[in-house]
Amino acid sequence: MGLLVGSLAWELLERILAAFGSELRLGVGPVGFDLSVLAVSLVVNPGTLLGALGGVLLFRIL
């Protein structure tokens, strides 16, 4: 869940900065897998890593 939240938050930050005229593109992807019935992909960016770290820390606290 942290991966998804971090990725979406970073994408939102990039789009807000783009609206003010600043371009910031640090995403790599899409990264994923395709089983011909189910396909899952995610654009990996710095928010993905921060979200994963936040998820791990939250899990350890609980």
All heavy atoms as a GROMACS GRO file, in nm:
protein
  449
    1MET      N    1   0.083  -0.119   0.000
    1MET     CA    2   0.000   0.000   0.000
    1MET      C    3   0.088   0.126   0.000
    1MET      O    4   0.053   0.224  -0.064
    1MET     CB    5  -0.092  -0.004   0.123
    1MET     CG    6  -0.201   0.094   0.120
    1MET     SD    7  -0.312   0.048  -0.011
    1MET     CE    8  -0.443   0.155   0.020
    2GLY      N    9   0.200   0.118   0.072
    2GLY     CA   10   0.291   0.231   0.076
    2GLY      C   11   0.349   0.262  -0.061
    2GLY      O   12   0.369   0.379  -0.095
    3LEU      N   13   0.379   0.158  -0.140
    3LEU     CA   14   0.430   0.179  -0.276
    3LEU      C   15   0.331   0.259  -0.360
    3LEU      O   16   0.368   0.353  -0.430
    3LEU     CB   17   0.456   0.045  -0.344
    3LEU     CG   18   0.572  -0.039  -0.294
    3LEU    CD1   19   0.568  -0.176  -0.361
    3LEU    CD2   20   0.702   0.029  -0.321
    4LEU      N   21   0.206   0.220  -0.353
    4LEU     CA   22   0.103   0.285  -0.433
    4LEU      C   23   0.081   0.429  -0.389
    4LEU      O   24   0.077   0.521  -0.472
    4LEU     CB   25  -0.027   0.206  -0.424
    4LEU     CG   26  -0.142   0.257  -0.508
    4LEU    CD1   27  -0.106   0.254  -0.655
    4LEU    CD2   28  -0.265   0.174  -0.483
    5VAL      N   29   0.071   0.451  -0.259
    5VAL     CA   30   0.048   0.587  -0.208
    5VAL      C   31   0.167   0.677  -0.241
    5VAL      O   32   0.150   0.792  -0.283
    5VAL     CB   33   0.021   0.582  -0.056
    5VAL    CG1   34   0.022   0.722   0.004
    5VAL    CG2   35  -0.111   0.514  -0.028
    6GLY      N   36   0.288   0.627  -0.222
    6GLY     CA   37   0.407   0.706  -0.253
    6GLY      C   38   0.417   0.740  -0.400
    6GLY      O   39   0.451   0.853  -0.437
    7SER      N   40   0.388   0.643  -0.487
    7SER     CA   41   0.393   0.668  -0.631
    7SER      C   42   0.291   0.772  -0.674
    7SER      O   43   0.321   0.863  -0.753
    7SER     CB   44   0.366   0.538  -0.708
    7SER     OG   45   0.469   0.448  -0.685
    8LEU      N   46   0.170   0.760  -0.622
    8LEU     CA   47   0.066   0.855  -0.660
    8LEU      C   48   0.095   0.995  -0.604
    8LEU      O   49   0.071   1.095  -0.673
    8LEU     CB   50  -0.070   0.806  -0.612
    8LEU     CG   51  -0.122   0.680  -0.681
    8LEU    CD1   52  -0.251   0.634  -0.617
    8LEU    CD2   53  -0.142   0.704  -0.829
    9ALA      N   54   0.148   1.003  -0.483
    9ALA     CA   55   0.182   1.133  -0.425
    9ALA      C   56   0.293   1.201  -0.505
    9ALA      O   57   0.288   1.321  -0.529
    9ALA     CB   58   0.224   1.116  -0.279
   10TRP      N   59   0.393   1.123  -0.548
   10TRP     CA   60   0.502   1.181  -0.627
   10TRP      C   61   0.449   1.229  -0.763
   10TRP      O   62   0.488   1.336  -0.810
   10TRP     CB   63   0.614   1.080  -0.646
   10TRP     CG   64   0.733   1.142  -0.710
   10TRP    CD1   65   0.761   1.148  -0.842
   10TRP    CD2   66   0.837   1.214  -0.644
   10TRP    NE1   67   0.877   1.216  -0.863
   10TRP    CE2   68   0.926   1.257  -0.743
   10TRP    CE3   69   0.864   1.241  -0.511
   10TRP    CZ2   70   1.040   1.330  -0.712
   10TRP    CZ3   71   0.978   1.313  -0.481
   10TRP    CH2   72   1.064   1.356  -0.581
   11GLU      N   73   0.362   1.151  -0.824
   11GLU     CA   74   0.304   1.191  -0.954
   11GLU      C   75   0.223   1.319  -0.938
   11GLU      O   76   0.228   1.408  -1.024
   11GLU     CB   77   0.215   1.078  -1.007
   11GLU     CG   78   0.156   1.106  -1.143
   11GLU     CD   79   0.259   1.112  -1.254
   11GLU    OE1   80   0.365   1.047  -1.244
   11GLU    OE2   81   0.234   1.184  -1.354
   12LEU      N   82   0.150   1.330  -0.829
   12LEU     CA   83   0.073   1.452  -0.802
   12LEU      C   84   0.166   1.571  -0.784
   12LEU      O   85   0.140   1.680  -0.838
   12LEU     CB   86  -0.014   1.432  -0.678
   12LEU     CG   87  -0.103   1.548  -0.638
   12LEU    CD1   88  -0.206   1.575  -0.747
   12LEU    CD2   89  -0.173   1.517  -0.506
   13LEU      N   90   0.277   1.553  -0.713
   13LEU     CA   91   0.375   1.659  -0.696
   13LEU      C   92   0.434   1.702  -0.830
   13LEU      O   93   0.447   1.822  -0.858
   13LEU     CB   94   0.487   1.613  -0.602
   13LEU     CG   95   0.602   1.712  -0.582
   13LEU    CD1   96   0.554   1.836  -0.508
   13LEU    CD2   97   0.716   1.645  -0.509
   14GLU      N   98   0.466   1.606  -0.917
   14GLU     CA   99   0.518   1.638  -1.050
   14GLU      C  100   0.418   1.718  -1.131
   14GLU      O  101   0.455   1.813  -1.200
   14GLU     CB  102   0.555   1.511  -1.126
   14GLU     CG  103   0.682   1.446  -1.082
   14GLU     CD  104   0.717   1.323  -1.164
   14GLU    OE1  105   0.632   1.276  -1.243
   14GLU    OE2  106   0.830   1.274  -1.149
   15ARG      N  107   0.292   1.682  -1.123
   15ARG     CA  108   0.190   1.753  -1.201
   15ARG      C  109   0.165   1.894  -1.147
   15ARG      O  110   0.139   1.985  -1.224
   15ARG     CB  111   0.061   1.673  -1.204
   15ARG     CG  112   0.076   1.550  -1.290
   15ARG     CD  113  -0.050   1.469  -1.295
   15ARG     NE  114  -0.024   1.344  -1.364
   15ARG     CZ  115  -0.090   1.305  -1.471
   15ARG    NH1  116  -0.185   1.380  -1.520
   15ARG    NH2  117  -0.060   1.190  -1.527
   16ILE      N  118   0.173   1.910  -1.015
   16ILE     CA  119   0.157   2.045  -0.957
   16ILE      C  120   0.274   2.133  -1.001
   16ILE      O  121   0.255   2.249  -1.038
   16ILE     CB  122   0.147   2.037  -0.804
   16ILE    CG1  123   0.012   1.976  -0.763
   16ILE    CG2  124   0.164   2.174  -0.740
   16ILE    CD1  125   0.000   1.945  -0.616
   17LEU      N  126   0.396   2.079  -0.996
   17LEU     CA  127   0.512   2.156  -1.041
   17LEU      C  128   0.503   2.188  -1.189
   17LEU      O  129   0.542   2.296  -1.232
   17LEU     CB  130   0.641   2.079  -1.011
   17LEU     CG  131   0.681   2.070  -0.864
   17LEU    CD1  132   0.804   1.981  -0.849
   17LEU    CD2  133   0.706   2.206  -0.806
   18ALA      N  134   0.450   2.096  -1.270
   18ALA     CA  135   0.434   2.121  -1.414
   18ALA      C  136   0.333   2.233  -1.438
   18ALA      O  137   0.348   2.310  -1.533
   18ALA     CB  138   0.392   1.994  -1.484
   19ALA      N  139   0.231   2.243  -1.354
   19ALA     CA  140   0.132   2.349  -1.369
   19ALA      C  141   0.194   2.487  -1.345
   19ALA      O  142   0.149   2.586  -1.401
   19ALA     CB  143   0.015   2.326  -1.273
   20PHE      N  144   0.298   2.491  -1.262
   20PHE     CA  145   0.367   2.617  -1.235
   20PHE      C  146   0.485   2.641  -1.328
   20PHE      O  147   0.560   2.735  -1.310
   20PHE     CB  148   0.415   2.622  -1.089
   20PHE     CG  149   0.302   2.639  -0.991
   20PHE    CD1  150   0.268   2.538  -0.904
   20PHE    CD2  151   0.229   2.757  -0.988
   20PHE    CE1  152   0.164   2.553  -0.815
   20PHE    CE2  153   0.125   2.774  -0.899
   20PHE     CZ  154   0.093   2.671  -0.812
   21GLY      N  155   0.504   2.552  -1.426
   21GLY     CA  156   0.605   2.574  -1.528
   21GLY      C  157   0.737   2.502  -1.506
   21GLY      O  158   0.830   2.520  -1.583
   22SER      N  159   0.749   2.421  -1.404
   22SER     CA  160   0.873   2.349  -1.376
   22SER      C  161   0.857   2.203  -1.415
   22SER      O  162   0.761   2.139  -1.375
   22SER     CB  163   0.908   2.360  -1.228
   22SER     OG  164   1.022   2.284  -1.199
   23GLU      N  165   0.949   2.152  -1.493
   23GLU     CA  166   0.943   2.011  -1.534
   23GLU      C  167   1.033   1.926  -1.445
   23GLU      O  168   1.151   1.956  -1.430
   23GLU     CB  169   0.985   1.995  -1.679
   23GLU     CG  170   0.876   2.027  -1.777
   23GLU     CD  171   0.760   1.930  -1.771
   23GLU    OE1  172   0.782   1.810  -1.756
   23GLU    OE2  173   0.646   1.978  -1.782
   24LEU      N  174   0.978   1.821  -1.388
   24LEU     CA  175   1.053   1.729  -1.304
   24LEU      C  176   1.005   1.589  -1.336
   24LEU      O  177   0.893   1.552  -1.304
   24LEU     CB  178   1.031   1.761  -1.156
   24LEU     CG  179   1.096   1.667  -1.056
   24LEU    CD1  180   1.247   1.682  -1.062
   24LEU    CD2  181   1.047   1.697  -0.916
   25ARG      N  182   1.086   1.511  -1.405
   25ARG     CA  183   1.050   1.375  -1.442
   25ARG      C  184   1.158   1.280  -1.391
   25ARG      O  185   1.267   1.276  -1.444
   25ARG     CB  186   1.038   1.360  -1.593
   25ARG     CG  187   0.919   1.428  -1.650
   25ARG     CD  188   0.796   1.349  -1.620
   25ARG     NE  189   0.679   1.422  -1.665
   25ARG     CZ  190   0.559   1.396  -1.622
   25ARG    NH1  191   0.539   1.303  -1.534
   25ARG    NH2  192   0.457   1.465  -1.666
   26LEU      N  193   1.130   1.206  -1.286
   26LEU     CA  194   1.225   1.111  -1.230
   26LEU      C  195   1.170   0.969  -1.231
   26LEU      O  196   1.223   0.882  -1.165
   26LEU     CB  197   1.262   1.151  -1.086
   26LEU     CG  198   1.331   1.285  -1.071
   26LEU    CD1  199   1.351   1.317  -0.924
   26LEU    CD2  200   1.462   1.287  -1.144
   27GLY      N  201   1.065   0.945  -1.304
   27GLY     CA  202   1.002   0.813  -1.307
   27GLY      C  203   1.070   0.717  -1.404
   27GLY      O  204   1.125   0.757  -1.505
   28VAL      N  205   1.065   0.591  -1.370
   28VAL     CA  206   1.115   0.484  -1.455
   28VAL      C  207   1.001   0.385  -1.470
   28VAL      O  208   0.941   0.343  -1.373
   28VAL     CB  209   1.236   0.412  -1.390
   28VAL    CG1  210   1.280   0.296  -1.474
   28VAL    CG2  211   1.348   0.508  -1.364
   29GLY      N  212   0.974   0.347  -1.592
   29GLY     CA  213   0.869   0.247  -1.599
   29GLY      C  214   0.792   0.253  -1.726
   29GLY      O  215   0.832   0.320  -1.819
   30PRO      N  216   0.688   0.184  -1.733
   30PRO     CA  217   0.625   0.105  -1.627
   30PRO      C  218   0.697  -0.027  -1.602
   30PRO      O  219   0.750  -0.089  -1.694
   30PRO     CB  220   0.484   0.079  -1.678
   30PRO     CG  221   0.493   0.091  -1.825
   30PRO     CD  222   0.606   0.187  -1.854
   31VAL      N  223   0.700  -0.066  -1.478
   31VAL     CA  224   0.760  -0.192  -1.435
   31VAL      C  225   0.646  -0.281  -1.388
   31VAL      O  226   0.562  -0.238  -1.310
   31VAL     CB  227   0.861  -0.168  -1.320
   31VAL    CG1  228   0.917  -0.299  -1.270
   31VAL    CG2  229   0.971  -0.075  -1.364
   32GLY      N  230   0.643  -0.404  -1.434
   32GLY     CA  231   0.534  -0.492  -1.394
   32GLY      C  232   0.544  -0.627  -1.458
   32GLY      O  233   0.649  -0.667  -1.508
   33PHE      N  234   0.432  -0.698  -1.454
   33PHE     CA  235   0.427  -0.829  -1.516
   33PHE      C  236   0.293  -0.848  -1.583
   33PHE      O  237   0.196  -0.784  -1.550
   33PHE     CB  238   0.454  -0.940  -1.413
   33PHE     CG  239   0.352  -0.949  -1.303
   33PHE    CD1  240   0.242  -1.032  -1.316
   33PHE    CD2  241   0.367  -0.876  -1.188
   33PHE    CE1  242   0.148  -1.041  -1.215
   33PHE    CE2  243   0.274  -0.884  -1.086
   33PHE     CZ  244   0.164  -0.967  -1.100
   34ASP      N  245   0.290  -0.938  -1.679
   34ASP     CA  246   0.169  -0.966  -1.756
   34ASP      C  247   0.151  -1.117  -1.765
   34ASP      O  248   0.238  -1.188  -1.814
   34ASP     CB  249   0.184  -0.906  -1.895
   34ASP     CG  250   0.058  -0.922  -1.979
   34ASP    OD1  251  -0.043  -0.971  -1.926
   34ASP    OD2  252   0.063  -0.884  -2.096
   35LEU      N  253   0.039  -1.165  -1.714
   35LEU     CA  254   0.008  -1.308  -1.718
   35LEU      C  255  -0.096  -1.340  -1.824
   35LEU      O  256  -0.158  -1.446  -1.818
   35LEU     CB  257  -0.041  -1.355  -1.581
   35LEU     CG  258   0.057  -1.340  -1.466
   35LEU    CD1  259  -0.010  -1.378  -1.335
   35LEU    CD2  260   0.179  -1.427  -1.490
   36SER      N  261  -0.118  -1.251  -1.918
   36SER     CA  262  -0.215  -1.257  -2.027
   36SER      C  263  -0.359  -1.254  -1.978
   36SER      O  264  -0.449  -1.223  -2.054
   36SER     CB  265  -0.191  -1.379  -2.118
   36SER     OG  266  -0.234  -1.498  -2.056
   37VAL      N  267  -0.384  -1.282  -1.853
   37VAL     CA  268  -0.517  -1.265  -1.794
   37VAL      C  269  -0.516  -1.145  -1.700
   37VAL      O  270  -0.613  -1.071  -1.693
   37VAL     CB  271  -0.558  -1.392  -1.715
   37VAL    CG1  272  -0.692  -1.372  -1.646
   37VAL    CG2  273  -0.565  -1.512  -1.808
   38LEU      N  274  -0.404  -1.126  -1.634
   38LEU     CA  275  -0.388  -1.019  -1.537
   38LEU      C  276  -0.256  -0.946  -1.566
   38LEU      O  277  -0.152  -1.011  -1.577
   38LEU     CB  278  -0.385  -1.076  -1.394
   38LEU     CG  279  -0.356  -0.978  -1.282
   38LEU    CD1  280  -0.472  -0.882  -1.266
   38LEU    CD2  281  -0.332  -1.054  -1.153
   39ALA      N  282  -0.264  -0.815  -1.579
   39ALA     CA  283  -0.143  -0.736  -1.601
   39ALA      C  284  -0.134  -0.630  -1.492
   39ALA      O  285  -0.231  -0.560  -1.465
   39ALA     CB  286  -0.147  -0.670  -1.738
   40VAL      N  287  -0.020  -0.620  -1.428
   40VAL     CA  288   0.003  -0.522  -1.322
   40VAL      C  289   0.130  -0.447  -1.356
   40VAL      O  290   0.233  -0.509  -1.384
   40VAL     CB  291   0.017  -0.592  -1.184
   40VAL    CG1  292   0.048  -0.491  -1.076
   40VAL    CG2  293  -0.108  -0.670  -1.150
   41SER      N  294   0.124  -0.314  -1.353
   41SER     CA  295   0.243  -0.234  -1.379
   41SER      C  296   0.239  -0.110  -1.291
   41SER      O  297   0.133  -0.065  -1.248
   41SER     CB  298   0.253  -0.196  -1.526
   41SER     OG  299   0.145  -0.114  -1.562
   42LEU      N  300   0.357  -0.056  -1.265
   42LEU     CA  301   0.372   0.060  -1.179
   42LEU      C  302   0.488   0.142  -1.229
   42LEU      O  303   0.593   0.087  -1.263
   42LEU     CB  304   0.398   0.014  -1.034
   42LEU     CG  305   0.418   0.120  -0.928
   42LEU    CD1  306   0.285   0.192  -0.902
   42LEU    CD2  307   0.467   0.055  -0.800
   43VAL      N  308   0.470   0.274  -1.233
   43VAL     CA  309   0.580   0.363  -1.268
   43VAL      C  310   0.660   0.387  -1.141
   43VAL      O  311   0.608   0.438  -1.042
   43VAL     CB  312   0.529   0.497  -1.325
   43VAL    CG1  313   0.642   0.593  -1.349
   43VAL    CG2  314   0.452   0.472  -1.454
   44VAL      N  315   0.785   0.347  -1.142
   44VAL     CA  316   0.871   0.359  -1.023
   44VAL      C  317   0.934   0.498  -1.022
   44VAL      O  318   0.992   0.540  -1.122
   44VAL     CB  319   0.980   0.250  -1.023
   44VAL    CG1  320   1.070   0.265  -0.903
   44VAL    CG2  321   0.918   0.113  -1.025
   45ASN      N  322   0.920   0.568  -0.910
   45ASN     CA  323   0.976   0.701  -0.893
   45ASN      C  324   1.026   0.714  -0.748
   45ASN      O  325   1.009   0.621  -0.670
   45ASN     CB  326   0.874   0.809  -0.931
   45ASN     CG  327   0.744   0.795  -0.855
   45ASN    OD1  328   0.742   0.752  -0.742
   45ASN    ND2  329   0.634   0.834  -0.918
   46PRO      N  330   1.086   0.826  -0.712
   46PRO     CA  331   1.134   0.839  -0.573
   46PRO      C  332   1.023   0.825  -0.469
   46PRO      O  333   1.047   0.778  -0.358
   46PRO     CB  334   1.195   0.980  -0.570
   46PRO     CG  335   1.237   1.004  -0.710
   46PRO     CD  336   1.133   0.937  -0.795
   47GLY      N  337   0.902   0.861  -0.503
   47GLY     CA  338   0.790   0.845  -0.411
   47GLY      C  339   0.761   0.698  -0.381
   47GLY      O  340   0.715   0.664  -0.273
   48THR      N  341   0.788   0.612  -0.477
   48THR     CA  342   0.770   0.469  -0.457
   48THR      C  343   0.860   0.419  -0.345
   48THR      O  344   0.817   0.346  -0.256
   48THR     CB  345   0.801   0.392  -0.586
   48THR    OG1  346   0.722   0.446  -0.692
   48THR    CG2  347   0.770   0.245  -0.572
   49LEU      N  348   0.985   0.459  -0.351
   49LEU     CA  349   1.080   0.418  -0.248
   49LEU      C  350   1.047   0.478  -0.112
   49LEU      O  351   1.055   0.411  -0.010
   49LEU     CB  352   1.221   0.456  -0.291
   49LEU     CG  353   1.268   0.398  -0.424
   49LEU    CD1  354   1.404   0.451  -0.461
   49LEU    CD2  355   1.267   0.247  -0.420
   50LEU      N  356   1.007   0.605  -0.110
   50LEU     CA  357   0.969   0.668   0.016
   50LEU      C  358   0.843   0.605   0.074
   50LEU      O  359   0.831   0.587   0.195
   50LEU     CB  360   0.948   0.819  -0.004
   50LEU     CG  361   1.072   0.900  -0.038
   50LEU    CD1  362   1.034   1.043  -0.070
   50LEU    CD2  363   1.172   0.894   0.076
   51GLY      N  364   0.748   0.571  -0.012
   51GLY     CA  365   0.626   0.505   0.034
   51GLY      C  366   0.654   0.367   0.089
   51GLY      O  367   0.595   0.326   0.189
   52ALA      N  368   0.745   0.293   0.025
   52ALA     CA  369   0.782   0.160   0.074
   52ALA      C  370   0.848   0.172   0.211
   52ALA      O  371   0.819   0.094   0.302
   52ALA     CB  372   0.874   0.091  -0.024
   53LEU      N  373   0.937   0.269   0.226
   53LEU     CA  374   1.003   0.291   0.354
   53LEU      C  375   0.902   0.328   0.462
   53LEU      O  376   0.906   0.276   0.574
   53LEU     CB  377   1.109   0.400   0.341
   53LEU     CG  378   1.184   0.436   0.468
   53LEU    CD1  379   1.265   0.317   0.517
   53LEU    CD2  380   1.274   0.555   0.444
   54GLY      N  381   0.809   0.416   0.429
   54GLY     CA  382   0.703   0.453   0.523
   54GLY      C  383   0.616   0.335   0.562
   54GLY      O  384   0.578   0.320   0.677
   55GLY      N  385   0.585   0.249   0.465
   55GLY     CA  386   0.504   0.130   0.493
   55GLY      C  387   0.576   0.033   0.585
   55GLY      O  388   0.517  -0.024   0.677
   56VAL      N  389   0.705   0.015   0.564
   56VAL     CA  390   0.784  -0.074   0.649
   56VAL      C  391   0.791  -0.020   0.790
   56VAL      O  392   0.773  -0.093   0.889
   56VAL     CB  393   0.926  -0.095   0.591
   56VAL    CG1  394   1.018  -0.162   0.690
   56VAL    CG2  395   0.918  -0.176   0.463
   57LEU      N  396   0.817   0.111   0.804
   57LEU     CA  397   0.823   0.172   0.936
   57LEU      C  398   0.688   0.164   1.008
   57LEU      O  399   0.683   0.134   1.128
   57LEU     CB  400   0.870   0.317   0.926
   57LEU     CG  401   1.014   0.337   0.881
   57LEU    CD1  402   1.043   0.485   0.864
   57LEU    CD2  403   1.110   0.273   0.979
   58LEU      N  404   0.581   0.188   0.937
   58LEU     CA  405   0.447   0.178   0.996
   58LEU      C  406   0.418   0.036   1.039
   58LEU      O  407   0.362   0.013   1.148
   58LEU     CB  408   0.341   0.228   0.898
   58LEU     CG  409   0.197   0.226   0.947
   58LEU    CD1  410   0.180   0.322   1.063
   58LEU    CD2  411   0.103   0.262   0.834
   59PHE      N  412   0.454  -0.060   0.958
   59PHE     CA  413   0.432  -0.201   0.992
   59PHE      C  414   0.509  -0.240   1.117
   59PHE      O  415   0.460  -0.314   1.201
   59PHE     CB  416   0.471  -0.290   0.873
   59PHE     CG  417   0.441  -0.435   0.895
   59PHE    CD1  418   0.312  -0.482   0.891
   59PHE    CD2  419   0.544  -0.524   0.919
   59PHE    CE1  420   0.284  -0.616   0.911
   59PHE    CE2  421   0.518  -0.658   0.941
   59PHE     CZ  422   0.387  -0.704   0.937
   60ARG      N  423   0.632  -0.191   1.128
   60ARG     CA  424   0.714  -0.223   1.247
   60ARG      C  425   0.656  -0.161   1.373
   60ARG      O  426   0.666  -0.218   1.480
   60ARG     CB  427   0.857  -0.177   1.227
   60ARG     CG  428   0.932  -0.268   1.133
   60ARG     CD  429   1.076  -0.227   1.126
   60ARG     NE  430   1.146  -0.328   1.051
   60ARG     CZ  431   1.265  -0.373   1.083
   60ARG    NH1  432   1.328  -0.322   1.187
   60ARG    NH2  433   1.324  -0.463   1.011
   61ILE      N  434   0.598  -0.041   1.362
   61ILE     CA  435   0.540   0.026   1.478
   61ILE      C  436   0.417  -0.051   1.526
   61ILE      O  437   0.395  -0.065   1.646
   61ILE     CB  438   0.505   0.171   1.444
   61ILE    CG1  439   0.632   0.253   1.428
   61ILE    CG2  440   0.416   0.232   1.551
   61ILE    CD1  441   0.608   0.394   1.377
   62LEU      N  442   0.338  -0.102   1.432
   62LEU     CA  443   0.216  -0.175   1.470
   62LEU      C  444   0.256  -0.308   1.530
   62LEU      O  445   0.196  -0.368   1.608
   62LEU     CB  446   0.127  -0.196   1.349
   62LEU     CG  447   0.066  -0.069   1.292
   62LEU    CD1  448  -0.014  -0.105   1.165
   62LEU    CD2  449  -0.025  -0.002   1.389
   0.00000   0.00000   0.00000
